[in-house]
């Protein structure tokens, strides 16, 4: 995660248009591990207000993402 003021200069994306699919620059991508229990997941298609539905294994494969436990113990 990064501060919103750094989003456009660093990634080239505006808020709401960030997507793990087709990033302009390669960034490490992590997805909550329970995603693999789902049949379908919805993620940004890279355009504000546009979503794409796909199988979690396809999302992990095309993005090079790693599944991990992203919950924080407080």
N, CA, C and O atoms as a Maestro MAE file, in Angstrom:
{
 s_m_m2io_version
 :::
 2.0.0
}

f_m_ct {
 s_m_title
 :::
 protein
 m_atom[296] {
  # First column is atom index #
  i_m_mmod_type
  r_m_x_coord
  r_m_y_coord
  r_m_z_coord
  i_m_residue_number
  s_m_chain_name
  s_m_pdb_residue_name
  s_m_pdb_atom_name
  i_m_atomic_number
  :::
  1 25 0.853 -1.175 0.000 1 A "UNK " " N  " 7
  2 3 0.000 0.000 0.000 1 A "UNK " " CA " 6
  3 2 0.897 1.235 0.000 1 A "UNK " " C  " 6
  4 15 1.997 1.242 0.552 1 A "UNK " " O  " 8
  5 25 0.377 2.271 -0.641 2 A "UNK " " N  " 7
  6 3 1.147 3.499 -0.682 2 A "UNK " " CA " 6
  7 2 0.218 4.696 -0.499 2 A "UNK " " C  " 6
  8 15 -0.981 4.593 -0.757 2 A "UNK " " O  " 8
  9 25 0.755 5.816 -0.061 3 A "UNK " " N  " 7
  10 3 -0.083 7.006 0.118 3 A "UNK " " CA " 6
  11 2 -0.715 7.423 -1.217 3 A "UNK " " C  " 6
  12 15 -0.080 7.318 -2.267 3 A "UNK " " O  " 8
  13 25 -1.960 7.893 -1.171 4 A "UNK " " N  " 7
  14 3 -2.688 8.238 -2.386 4 A "UNK " " CA " 6
  15 2 -1.960 9.298 -3.214 4 A "UNK " " C  " 6
  16 15 -2.030 9.273 -4.442 4 A "UNK " " O  " 8
  17 25 -1.268 10.222 -2.561 5 A "UNK " " N  " 7
  18 3 -0.554 11.268 -3.306 5 A "UNK " " CA " 6
  19 2 0.554 10.683 -4.183 5 A "UNK " " C  " 6
  20 15 0.974 11.309 -5.156 5 A "UNK " " O  " 8
  21 25 1.025 9.485 -3.839 6 A "UNK " " N  " 7
  22 3 2.086 8.841 -4.610 6 A "UNK " " CA " 6
  23 2 1.547 7.930 -5.709 6 A "UNK " " C  " 6
  24 15 2.318 7.438 -6.533 6 A "UNK " " O  " 8
  25 25 0.246 7.702 -5.732 7 A "UNK " " N  " 7
  26 3 -0.337 6.737 -6.656 7 A "UNK " " CA " 6
  27 2 -0.073 7.067 -8.124 7 A "UNK " " C  " 6
  28 15 0.509 6.251 -8.839 7 A "UNK " " O  " 8
  29 25 -0.483 8.227 -8.578 8 A "UNK " " N  " 7
  30 3 -0.317 8.578 -9.992 8 A "UNK " " CA " 6
  31 2 1.153 8.687 -10.403 8 A "UNK " " C  " 6
  32 15 1.539 8.100 -11.413 8 A "UNK " " O  " 8
  33 25 1.991 9.422 -9.649 9 A "UNK " " N  " 7
  34 3 3.387 9.528 -10.072 9 A "UNK " " CA " 6
  35 2 4.120 8.178 -10.109 9 A "UNK " " C  " 6
  36 15 4.958 7.947 -10.981 9 A "UNK " " O  " 8
  37 25 3.807 7.306 -9.178 10 A "UNK " " N  " 7
  38 3 4.521 6.039 -9.094 10 A "UNK " " CA " 6
  39 2 3.987 4.981 -10.052 10 A "UNK " " C  " 6
  40 15 4.761 4.260 -10.681 10 A "UNK " " O  " 8
  41 25 2.645 4.890 -10.164 11 A "UNK " " N  " 7
  42 3 2.051 3.801 -10.937 11 A "UNK " " CA " 6
  43 2 1.520 4.214 -12.304 11 A "UNK " " C  " 6
  44 15 1.403 3.382 -13.203 11 A "UNK " " O  " 8
  45 25 1.199 5.498 -12.464 12 A "UNK " " N  " 7
  46 3 0.568 5.949 -13.700 12 A "UNK " " CA " 6
  47 2 -0.941 5.784 -13.685 12 A "UNK " " C  " 6
  48 15 -1.607 6.071 -14.680 12 A "UNK " " O  " 8
  49 25 -1.489 5.323 -12.560 13 A "UNK " " N  " 7
  50 3 -2.933 5.113 -12.429 13 A "UNK " " CA " 6
  51 2 -3.569 6.164 -11.532 13 A "UNK " " C  " 6
  52 15 -2.933 6.695 -10.622 13 A "UNK " " O  " 8
  53 25 -4.847 6.455 -11.808 14 A "UNK " " N  " 7
  54 3 -5.611 7.318 -10.920 14 A "UNK " " CA " 6
  55 2 -6.355 6.443 -9.926 14 A "UNK " " C  " 6
  56 15 -6.523 5.244 -10.150 14 A "UNK " " O  " 8
  57 25 -6.797 7.037 -8.835 15 A "UNK " " N  " 7
  58 3 -7.571 6.301 -7.840 15 A "UNK " " CA " 6
  59 2 -8.806 5.713 -8.514 15 A "UNK " " C  " 6
  60 15 -9.515 6.407 -9.243 15 A "UNK " " O  " 8
  61 25 -9.053 4.443 -8.266 16 A "UNK " " N  " 7
  62 3 -10.192 3.765 -8.860 16 A "UNK " " CA " 6
  63 2 -9.857 3.079 -10.167 16 A "UNK " " C  " 6
  64 15 -10.660 2.299 -10.680 16 A "UNK " " O  " 8
  65 25 -8.699 3.353 -10.708 17 A "UNK " " N  " 7
  66 3 -8.294 2.724 -11.962 17 A "UNK " " CA " 6
  67 2 -7.107 1.794 -11.775 17 A "UNK " " C  " 6
  68 15 -6.509 1.335 -12.748 17 A "UNK " " O  " 8
  69 25 -6.770 1.518 -10.520 18 A "UNK " " N  " 7
  70 3 -5.645 0.617 -10.237 18 A "UNK " " CA " 6
  71 2 -6.103 -0.816 -10.416 18 A "UNK " " C  " 6
  72 15 -7.174 -1.199 -9.946 18 A "UNK " " O  " 8
  73 25 -5.321 -1.572 -11.069 19 A "UNK " " N  " 7
  74 3 -5.675 -2.955 -11.328 19 A "UNK " " CA " 6
  75 2 -4.432 -3.816 -11.309 19 A "UNK " " C  " 6
  76 15 -3.381 -3.392 -11.791 19 A "UNK " " O  " 8
  77 25 -4.527 -5.009 -10.765 20 A "UNK " " N  " 7
  78 3 -3.381 -5.908 -10.842 20 A "UNK " " CA " 6
  79 2 -3.189 -6.461 -12.252 20 A "UNK " " C  " 6
  80 15 -2.159 -7.067 -12.551 20 A "UNK " " O  " 8
  81 25 -4.179 -6.251 -13.117 21 A "UNK " " N  " 7
  82 3 -4.122 -6.773 -14.477 21 A "UNK " " CA " 6
  83 2 -3.536 -5.705 -15.406 21 A "UNK " " C  " 6
  84 15 -4.055 -4.592 -15.486 21 A "UNK " " O  " 8
  85 25 -2.481 -6.043 -16.088 22 A "UNK " " N  " 7
  86 3 -1.894 -5.138 -17.078 22 A "UNK " " CA " 6
  87 2 -1.249 -3.901 -16.502 22 A "UNK " " C  " 6
  88 15 -1.365 -2.820 -17.078 22 A "UNK " " O  " 8
  89 25 -0.567 -4.037 -15.367 23 A "UNK " " N  " 7
  90 3 0.097 -2.885 -14.773 23 A "UNK " " CA " 6
  91 2 1.145 -2.322 -15.724 23 A "UNK " " C  " 6
  92 15 1.793 -3.062 -16.465 23 A "UNK " " O  " 8
  93 25 1.299 -1.009 -15.691 24 A "UNK " " N  " 7
  94 3 2.271 -0.343 -16.552 24 A "UNK " " CA " 6
  95 2 3.699 -0.617 -16.092 24 A "UNK " " C  " 6
  96 15 4.629 -0.634 -16.898 24 A "UNK " " O  " 8
  97 25 3.861 -0.831 -14.785 25 A "UNK " " N  " 7
  98 3 5.151 -1.174 -14.206 25 A "UNK " " CA " 6
  99 2 4.924 -2.415 -13.344 25 A "UNK " " C  " 6
  100 15 3.863 -2.553 -12.736 25 A "UNK " " O  " 8
  101 25 5.886 -3.301 -13.283 26 A "UNK " " N  " 7
  102 3 5.687 -4.491 -12.445 26 A "UNK " " CA " 6
  103 2 5.804 -4.162 -10.959 26 A "UNK " " C  " 6
  104 15 6.833 -3.663 -10.505 26 A "UNK " " O  " 8
  105 25 4.757 -4.443 -10.221 27 A "UNK " " N  " 7
  106 3 4.745 -4.266 -8.775 27 A "UNK " " CA " 6
  107 2 4.391 -5.603 -8.147 27 A "UNK " " C  " 6
  108 15 3.591 -6.353 -8.706 27 A "UNK " " O  " 8
  109 25 4.971 -5.915 -7.000 28 A "UNK " " N  " 7
  110 3 4.583 -7.140 -6.314 28 A "UNK " " CA " 6
  111 2 3.091 -7.070 -5.977 28 A "UNK " " C  " 6
  112 15 2.603 -6.048 -5.493 28 A "UNK " " O  " 8
  113 25 2.380 -8.155 -6.234 29 A "UNK " " N  " 7
  114 3 0.954 -8.200 -5.973 29 A "UNK " " CA " 6
  115 2 0.656 -9.366 -5.050 29 A "UNK " " C  " 6
  116 15 1.096 -10.491 -5.287 29 A "UNK " " O  " 8
  117 25 -0.097 -9.086 -3.991 30 A "UNK " " N  " 7
  118 3 -0.476 -10.103 -3.024 30 A "UNK " " CA " 6
  119 2 -1.988 -10.095 -2.889 30 A "UNK " " C  " 6
  120 15 -2.619 -9.038 -2.857 30 A "UNK " " O  " 8
  121 25 -2.562 -11.293 -2.810 31 A "UNK " " N  " 7
  122 3 -4.005 -11.454 -2.723 31 A "UNK " " CA " 6
  123 2 -4.307 -12.341 -1.521 31 A "UNK " " C  " 6
  124 15 -3.645 -13.355 -1.301 31 A "UNK " " O  " 8
  125 25 -5.309 -11.949 -0.750 32 A "UNK " " N  " 7
  126 3 -5.680 -12.716 0.437 32 A "UNK " " CA " 6
  127 2 -5.864 -14.187 0.077 32 A "UNK " " C  " 6
  128 15 -6.556 -14.519 -0.885 32 A "UNK " " O  " 8
  129 25 -5.237 -15.064 0.862 33 A "UNK " " N  " 7
  130 3 -5.182 -16.483 0.515 33 A "UNK " " CA " 6
  131 2 -6.544 -17.156 0.356 33 A "UNK " " C  " 6
  132 15 -6.653 -18.123 -0.397 33 A "UNK " " O  " 8
  133 25 -7.571 -16.684 1.030 34 A "UNK " " N  " 7
  134 3 -8.900 -17.298 0.906 34 A "UNK " " CA " 6
  135 2 -9.497 -17.131 -0.488 34 A "UNK " " C  " 6
  136 15 -10.494 -17.778 -0.810 34 A "UNK " " O  " 8
  137 25 -8.903 -16.273 -1.322 35 A "UNK " " N  " 7
  138 3 -9.413 -16.086 -2.673 35 A "UNK " " CA " 6
  139 2 -9.449 -17.412 -3.418 35 A "UNK " " C  " 6
  140 15 -10.301 -17.623 -4.281 35 A "UNK " " O  " 8
  141 25 -8.524 -18.302 -3.084 36 A "UNK " " N  " 7
  142 3 -8.443 -19.583 -3.772 36 A "UNK " " CA " 6
  143 2 -9.633 -20.497 -3.471 36 A "UNK " " C  " 6
  144 15 -9.822 -21.509 -4.146 36 A "UNK " " O  " 8
  145 25 -10.429 -20.147 -2.468 37 A "UNK " " N  " 7
  146 3 -11.626 -20.923 -2.126 37 A "UNK " " CA " 6
  147 2 -12.835 -20.498 -2.955 37 A "UNK " " C  " 6
  148 15 -13.870 -21.165 -2.932 37 A "UNK " " O  " 8
  149 25 -12.709 -19.398 -3.682 38 A "UNK " " N  " 7
  150 3 -13.825 -18.855 -4.452 38 A "UNK " " CA " 6
  151 2 -13.837 -19.401 -5.874 38 A "UNK " " C  " 6
  152 15 -12.805 -19.806 -6.409 38 A "UNK " " O  " 8
  153 25 -15.021 -19.405 -6.476 39 A "UNK " " N  " 7
  154 3 -15.149 -19.797 -7.877 39 A "UNK " " CA " 6
  155 2 -14.783 -18.645 -8.809 39 A "UNK " " C  " 6
  156 15 -14.178 -18.848 -9.861 39 A "UNK " " O  " 8
  157 25 -15.163 -17.430 -8.402 40 A "UNK " " N  " 7
  158 3 -14.979 -16.236 -9.228 40 A "UNK " " CA " 6
  159 2 -14.579 -15.073 -8.339 40 A "UNK " " C  " 6
  160 15 -15.023 -14.973 -7.195 40 A "UNK " " O  " 8
  161 25 -13.746 -14.201 -8.863 41 A "UNK " " N  " 7
  162 3 -13.340 -12.991 -8.155 41 A "UNK " " CA " 6
  163 2 -13.516 -11.811 -9.108 41 A "UNK " " C  " 6
  164 15 -13.369 -11.954 -10.322 41 A "UNK " " O  " 8
  165 25 -13.829 -10.654 -8.549 42 A "UNK " " N  " 7
  166 3 -14.012 -9.439 -9.329 42 A "UNK " " CA " 6
  167 2 -12.885 -8.472 -8.990 42 A "UNK " " C  " 6
  168 15 -12.640 -8.183 -7.819 42 A "UNK " " O  " 8
  169 25 -12.202 -7.973 -10.011 43 A "UNK " " N  " 7
  170 3 -11.138 -6.988 -9.805 43 A "UNK " " CA " 6
  171 2 -11.296 -5.858 -10.812 43 A "UNK " " C  " 6
  172 15 -11.992 -5.999 -11.818 43 A "UNK " " O  " 8
  173 25 -10.652 -4.752 -10.532 44 A "UNK " " N  " 7
  174 3 -10.685 -3.627 -11.454 44 A "UNK " " CA " 6
  175 2 -10.110 -4.043 -12.797 44 A "UNK " " C  " 6
  176 15 -9.102 -4.746 -12.868 44 A "UNK " " O  " 8
  177 25 -10.761 -3.602 -13.850 45 A "UNK " " N  " 7
  178 3 -10.272 -3.874 -15.199 45 A "UNK " " CA " 6
  179 2 -9.319 -2.786 -15.677 45 A "UNK " " C  " 6
  180 15 -8.896 -2.797 -16.832 45 A "UNK " " O  " 8
  181 25 -8.976 -1.842 -14.791 46 A "UNK " " N  " 7
  182 3 -8.026 -0.797 -15.132 46 A "UNK " " CA " 6
  183 2 -8.667 0.508 -15.574 46 A "UNK " " C  " 6
  184 15 -7.972 1.465 -15.913 46 A "UNK " " O  " 8
  185 25 -9.997 0.544 -15.571 47 A "UNK " " N  " 7
  186 3 -10.747 1.750 -15.910 47 A "UNK " " CA " 6
  187 2 -11.738 1.990 -14.780 47 A "UNK " " C  " 6
  188 15 -12.435 1.069 -14.353 47 A "UNK " " O  " 8
  189 25 -11.800 3.202 -14.308 48 A "UNK " " N  " 7
  190 3 -12.688 3.527 -13.197 48 A "UNK " " CA " 6
  191 2 -14.106 3.053 -13.500 48 A "UNK " " C  " 6
  192 15 -14.690 3.413 -14.522 48 A "UNK " " O  " 8
  193 25 -14.652 2.234 -12.589 49 A "UNK " " N  " 7
  194 3 -16.018 1.744 -12.723 49 A "UNK " " CA " 6
  195 2 -16.159 0.479 -13.558 49 A "UNK " " C  " 6
  196 15 -17.273 -0.013 -13.741 49 A "UNK " " O  " 8
  197 25 -15.066 -0.051 -14.061 50 A "UNK " " N  " 7
  198 3 -15.124 -1.254 -14.902 50 A "UNK " " CA " 6
  199 2 -14.461 -2.415 -14.160 50 A "UNK " " C  " 6
  200 15 -13.318 -2.311 -13.714 50 A "UNK " " O  " 8
  201 25 -15.193 -3.517 -14.035 51 A "UNK " " N  " 7
  202 3 -14.709 -4.694 -13.335 51 A "UNK " " CA " 6
  203 2 -14.614 -5.875 -14.288 51 A "UNK " " C  " 6
  204 15 -15.280 -5.909 -15.323 51 A "UNK " " O  " 8
  205 25 -13.784 -6.834 -13.931 52 A "UNK " " N  " 7
  206 3 -13.683 -8.071 -14.692 52 A "UNK " " CA " 6
  207 2 -13.851 -9.230 -13.708 52 A "UNK " " C  " 6
  208 15 -13.326 -9.195 -12.595 52 A "UNK " " O  " 8
  209 25 -14.585 -10.250 -14.132 53 A "UNK " " N  " 7
  210 3 -14.782 -11.454 -13.332 53 A "UNK " " CA " 6
  211 2 -13.918 -12.567 -13.899 53 A "UNK " " C  " 6
  212 15 -13.914 -12.801 -15.108 53 A "UNK " " O  " 8
  213 25 -13.189 -13.251 -13.032 54 A "UNK " " N  " 7
  214 3 -12.377 -14.360 -13.484 54 A "UNK " " CA " 6
  215 2 -12.118 -15.330 -12.347 54 A "UNK " " C  " 6
  216 15 -12.357 -15.010 -11.182 54 A "UNK " " O  " 8
  217 25 -11.636 -16.500 -12.679 55 A "UNK " " N  " 7
  218 3 -11.303 -17.507 -11.672 55 A "UNK " " CA " 6
  219 2 -10.068 -17.049 -10.898 55 A "UNK " " C  " 6
  220 15 -9.156 -16.467 -11.485 55 A "UNK " " O  " 8
  221 25 -10.028 -17.303 -9.591 56 A "UNK " " N  " 7
  222 3 -8.869 -16.884 -8.798 56 A "UNK " " CA " 6
  223 2 -7.538 -17.407 -9.323 56 A "UNK " " C  " 6
  224 15 -6.542 -16.684 -9.303 56 A "UNK " " O  " 8
  225 25 -7.506 -18.664 -9.796 57 A "UNK " " N  " 7
  226 3 -6.236 -19.186 -10.304 57 A "UNK " " CA " 6
  227 2 -5.789 -18.429 -11.557 57 A "UNK " " C  " 6
  228 15 -4.591 -18.271 -11.789 57 A "UNK " " O  " 8
  229 25 -6.734 -17.967 -12.356 58 A "UNK " " N  " 7
  230 3 -6.399 -17.162 -13.532 58 A "UNK " " CA " 6
  231 2 -5.838 -15.808 -13.102 58 A "UNK " " C  " 6
  232 15 -4.872 -15.321 -13.689 58 A "UNK " " O  " 8
  233 25 -6.438 -15.200 -12.081 59 A "UNK " " N  " 7
  234 3 -5.938 -13.918 -11.568 59 A "UNK " " CA " 6
  235 2 -4.512 -14.067 -11.056 59 A "UNK " " C  " 6
  236 15 -3.650 -13.245 -11.367 59 A "UNK " " O  " 8
  237 25 -4.264 -15.102 -10.281 60 A "UNK " " N  " 7
  238 3 -2.914 -15.332 -9.762 60 A "UNK " " CA " 6
  239 2 -1.924 -15.568 -10.898 60 A "UNK " " C  " 6
  240 15 -0.805 -15.056 -10.862 60 A "UNK " " O  " 8
  241 25 -2.321 -16.328 -11.886 61 A "UNK " " N  " 7
  242 3 -1.432 -16.671 -12.997 61 A "UNK " " CA " 6
  243 2 -1.096 -15.446 -13.860 61 A "UNK " " C  " 6
  244 15 0.075 -15.205 -14.156 61 A "UNK " " O  " 8
  245 25 -2.104 -14.679 -14.262 62 A "UNK " " N  " 7
  246 3 -1.842 -13.576 -15.187 62 A "UNK " " CA " 6
  247 2 -1.169 -12.376 -14.525 62 A "UNK " " C  " 6
  248 15 -0.520 -11.573 -15.195 62 A "UNK " " O  " 8
  249 25 -1.327 -12.258 -13.207 63 A "UNK " " N  " 7
  250 3 -0.704 -11.132 -12.514 63 A "UNK " " CA " 6
  251 2 0.633 -11.500 -11.883 63 A "UNK " " C  " 6
  252 15 1.420 -10.622 -11.528 63 A "UNK " " O  " 8
  253 25 0.890 -12.797 -11.746 64 A "UNK " " N  " 7
  254 3 2.093 -13.222 -11.038 64 A "UNK " " CA " 6
  255 2 1.968 -12.985 -9.547 64 A "UNK " " C  " 6
  256 15 2.964 -12.982 -8.825 64 A "UNK " " O  " 8
  257 25 0.737 -12.787 -9.087 65 A "UNK " " N  " 7
  258 3 0.481 -12.497 -7.678 65 A "UNK " " CA " 6
  259 2 0.758 -13.722 -6.814 65 A "UNK " " C  " 6
  260 15 0.756 -14.857 -7.290 65 A "UNK " " O  " 8
  261 25 0.990 -13.464 -5.560 66 A "UNK " " N  " 7
  262 3 1.163 -14.510 -4.551 66 A "UNK " " CA " 6
  263 2 -0.021 -14.436 -3.593 66 A "UNK " " C  " 6
  264 15 -0.445 -13.349 -3.200 66 A "UNK " " O  " 8
  265 25 -0.547 -15.590 -3.222 67 A "UNK " " N  " 7
  266 3 -1.586 -15.583 -2.191 67 A "UNK " " CA " 6
  267 2 -0.888 -15.633 -0.842 67 A "UNK " " C  " 6
  268 15 0.120 -16.319 -0.673 67 A "UNK " " O  " 8
  269 25 -1.442 -14.892 0.118 68 A "UNK " " N  " 7
  270 3 -0.838 -14.805 1.432 68 A "UNK " " CA " 6
  271 2 -1.888 -14.410 2.450 68 A "UNK " " C  " 6
  272 15 -2.958 -13.917 2.092 68 A "UNK " " O  " 8
  273 25 -1.581 -14.627 3.717 69 A "UNK " " N  " 7
  274 3 -2.462 -14.162 4.788 69 A "UNK " " CA " 6
  275 2 -2.159 -12.683 5.009 69 A "UNK " " C  " 6
  276 15 -1.123 -12.325 5.570 69 A "UNK " " O  " 8
  277 25 -3.076 -11.835 4.561 70 A "UNK " " N  " 7
  278 3 -2.874 -10.383 4.629 70 A "UNK " " CA " 6
  279 2 -3.565 -9.744 5.832 70 A "UNK " " C  " 6
  280 15 -3.566 -8.521 5.975 70 A "UNK " " O  " 8
  281 25 -4.154 -10.578 6.700 71 A "UNK " " N  " 7
  282 3 -4.799 -10.028 7.885 71 A "UNK " " CA " 6
  283 2 -3.732 -9.591 8.874 71 A "UNK " " C  " 6
  284 15 -2.634 -10.146 8.920 71 A "UNK " " O  " 8
  285 25 -4.074 -8.602 9.650 72 A "UNK " " N  " 7
  286 3 -3.152 -8.089 10.644 72 A "UNK " " CA " 6
  287 2 -3.643 -8.443 12.024 72 A "UNK " " C  " 6
  288 15 -4.806 -8.214 12.356 72 A "UNK " " O  " 8
  289 25 -2.770 -8.995 12.820 73 A "UNK " " N  " 7
  290 3 -3.087 -9.250 14.227 73 A "UNK " " CA " 6
  291 2 -2.812 -7.966 14.993 73 A "UNK " " C  " 6
  292 15 -1.720 -7.401 14.928 73 A "UNK " " O  " 8
  293 25 -3.819 -7.525 15.713 74 A "UNK " " N  " 7
  294 3 -3.618 -6.292 16.477 74 A "UNK " " CA " 6
  295 2 -3.815 -6.539 17.927 74 A "UNK " " C  " 6
  296 15 -3.688 -5.618 18.734 74 A "UNK " " O  " 8
  :::
 }
 m_bond[295] {
  # First column is bond index #
  i_m_from
  i_m_to
  i_m_order
  :::
  1 1 2 1
  2 2 3 1
  3 3 4 2
  4 3 5 1
  5 5 6 1
  6 6 7 1
  7 7 8 2
  8 7 9 1
  9 9 10 1
  10 10 11 1
  11 11 12 2
  12 11 13 1
  13 13 14 1
  14 14 15 1
  15 15 16 2
  16 15 17 1
  17 17 18 1
  18 18 19 1
  19 19 20 2
  20 19 21 1
  21 21 22 1
  22 22 23 1
  23 23 24 2
  24 23 25 1
  25 25 26 1
  26 26 27 1
  27 27 28 2
  28 27 29 1
  29 29 30 1
  30 30 31 1
  31 31 32 2
  32 31 33 1
  33 33 34 1
  34 34 35 1
  35 35 36 2
  36 35 37 1
  37 37 38 1
  38 38 39 1
  39 39 40 2
  40 39 41 1
  41 41 42 1
  42 42 43 1
  43 43 44 2
  44 43 45 1
  45 45 46 1
  46 46 47 1
  47 47 48 2
  48 47 49 1
  49 49 50 1
  50 50 51 1
  51 51 52 2
  52 51 53 1
  53 53 54 1
  54 54 55 1
  55 55 56 2
  56 55 57 1
  57 57 58 1
  58 58 59 1
  59 59 60 2
  60 59 61 1
  61 61 62 1
  62 62 63 1
  63 63 64 2
  64 63 65 1
  65 65 66 1
  66 66 67 1
  67 67 68 2
  68 67 69 1
  69 69 70 1
  70 70 71 1
  71 71 72 2
  72 71 73 1
  73 73 74 1
  74 74 75 1
  75 75 76 2
  76 75 77 1
  77 77 78 1
  78 78 79 1
  79 79 80 2
  80 79 81 1
  81 81 82 1
  82 82 83 1
  83 83 84 2
  84 83 85 1
  85 85 86 1
  86 86 87 1
  87 87 88 2
  88 87 89 1
  89 89 90 1
  90 90 91 1
  91 91 92 2
  92 91 93 1
  93 93 94 1
  94 94 95 1
  95 95 96 2
  96 95 97 1
  97 97 98 1
  98 98 99 1
  99 99 100 2
  100 99 101 1
  101 101 102 1
  102 102 103 1
  103 103 104 2
  104 103 105 1
  105 105 106 1
  106 106 107 1
  107 107 108 2
  108 107 109 1
  109 109 110 1
  110 110 111 1
  111 111 112 2
  112 111 113 1
  113 113 114 1
  114 114 115 1
  115 115 116 2
  116 115 117 1
  117 117 118 1
  118 118 119 1
  119 119 120 2
  120 119 121 1
  121 121 122 1
  122 122 123 1
  123 123 124 2
  124 123 125 1
  125 125 126 1
  126 126 127 1
  127 127 128 2
  128 127 129 1
  129 129 130 1
  130 130 131 1
  131 131 132 2
  132 131 133 1
  133 133 134 1
  134 134 135 1
  135 135 136 2
  136 135 137 1
  137 137 138 1
  138 138 139 1
  139 139 140 2
  140 139 141 1
  141 141 142 1
  142 142 143 1
  143 143 144 2
  144 143 145 1
  145 145 146 1
  146 146 147 1
  147 147 148 2
  148 147 149 1
  149 149 150 1
  150 150 151 1
  151 151 152 2
  152 151 153 1
  153 153 154 1
  154 154 155 1
  155 155 156 2
  156 155 157 1
  157 157 158 1
  158 158 159 1
  159 159 160 2
  160 159 161 1
  161 161 162 1
  162 162 163 1
  163 163 164 2
  164 163 165 1
  165 165 166 1
  166 166 167 1
  167 167 168 2
  168 167 169 1
  169 169 170 1
  170 170 171 1
  171 171 172 2
  172 171 173 1
  173 173 174 1
  174 174 175 1
  175 175 176 2
  176 175 177 1
  177 177 178 1
  178 178 179 1
  179 179 180 2
  180 179 181 1
  181 181 182 1
  182 182 183 1
  183 183 184 2
  184 183 185 1
  185 185 186 1
  186 186 187 1
  187 187 188 2
  188 187 189 1
  189 189 190 1
  190 190 191 1
  191 191 192 2
  192 191 193 1
  193 193 194 1
  194 194 195 1
  195 195 196 2
  196 195 197 1
  197 197 198 1
  198 198 199 1
  199 199 200 2
  200 199 201 1
  201 201 202 1
  202 202 203 1
  203 203 204 2
  204 203 205 1
  205 205 206 1
  206 206 207 1
  207 207 208 2
  208 207 209 1
  209 209 210 1
  210 210 211 1
  211 211 212 2
  212 211 213 1
  213 213 214 1
  214 214 215 1
  215 215 216 2
  216 215 217 1
  217 217 218 1
  218 218 219 1
  219 219 220 2
  220 219 221 1
  221 221 222 1
  222 222 223 1
  223 223 224 2
  224 223 225 1
  225 225 226 1
  226 226 227 1
  227 227 228 2
  228 227 229 1
  229 229 230 1
  230 230 231 1
  231 231 232 2
  232 231 233 1
  233 233 234 1
  234 234 235 1
  235 235 236 2
  236 235 237 1
  237 237 238 1
  238 238 239 1
  239 239 240 2
  240 239 241 1
  241 241 242 1
  242 242 243 1
  243 243 244 2
  244 243 245 1
  245 245 246 1
  246 246 247 1
  247 247 248 2
  248 247 249 1
  249 249 250 1
  250 250 251 1
  251 251 252 2
  252 251 253 1
  253 253 254 1
  254 254 255 1
  255 255 256 2
  256 255 257 1
  257 257 258 1
  258 258 259 1
  259 259 260 2
  260 259 261 1
  261 261 262 1
  262 262 263 1
  263 263 264 2
  264 263 265 1
  265 265 266 1
  266 266 267 1
  267 267 268 2
  268 267 269 1
  269 269 270 1
  270 270 271 1
  271 271 272 2
  272 271 273 1
  273 273 274 1
  274 274 275 1
  275 275 276 2
  276 275 277 1
  277 277 278 1
  278 278 279 1
  279 279 280 2
  280 279 281 1
  281 281 282 1
  282 282 283 1
  283 283 284 2
  284 283 285 1
  285 285 286 1
  286 286 287 1
  287 287 288 2
  288 287 289 1
  289 289 290 1
  290 290 291 1
  291 291 292 2
  292 291 293 1
  293 293 294 1
  294 294 295 1
  295 295 296 2
  :::
 }
}
